[in-house]
Each structure stands twice: as C-alpha cells, then as structure tokens.
C-alpha cells in the first residue's frame, strides 16, 4: 500500500495531474481557499466517486488537523491513488 505523503504549501504546484480536496465546511471554503474542490469531511465517504479516478489527491484544511484524519480515510478507501497531505494547512 502506498504511503501518505506530507507536503508544504509551496510543493502543491510541483505535483502533476493533481486535485486539491479541501475538506473544510462549505462556508469556510467560500470565505478563503486555494482552489480545488470542496468536499466537507462529513461528506467524504458518500462522495468518493468524485475523486476515485484521480491519480494524485492533495487533502487540505485550515491547519492540517482535519485533513490529516481525512487523508488516512481516503488513503484506505482509494488505495490506488497517491495521497498527499498539506501538513500545516492553507493558513501556514
């Protein structure tokens, strides 16, 4: 099984064919984001189909805590994907 790869904000641009998955609540995402798609943490398991065919998944939140948990969930549910975790969050 692949490992979850911890990255910093400056490394996001270096990951080809990737999609950013912001797991914060919709209101938080609309207030400020770094792009990608918004799938709130409580919706991840029901919306896996939207991301299951992507090669590189970058999981983000505001400070890295929630996204760390969701990166592990996604890693287990989609073992073929490369899962990256923005360890310090978008507000680092």
BELFEN-V796373 format. One record per backbone hydrogen bond with DSSP energy under -1.0 kcal/mol. CO is the residue of the C=O (numbers start at 1). NH is the residue of the N-H. Records with the same first field share a line. If there is no record, write none. Layout:
BEGIN
CO = NH + NH
END
This chain:
BEGIN
5 = 85
7 = 87
8 = 11
9 = 12
11 = 14
12 = 15
17 = 56
19 = 58
20 = 37
21 = 60
22 = 39
23 = 41
25 = 29
26 = 30
27 = 31
28 = 32
37 = 22
40 = 43
41 = 44
43 = 47
44 = 47
47 = 50
48 = 51 + 52
51 = 54
55 = 82
56 = 19
57 = 84
58 = 21
59 = 86
60 = 23
61 = 90
62 = 91
64 = 68
65 = 69
66 = 70
67 = 71
68 = 72
69 = 73
70 = 74
71 = 75
72 = 76
73 = 77
74 = 78
78 = 81
82 = 57
83 = 5
84 = 59
85 = 7 + 87
86 = 89
89 = 92
END
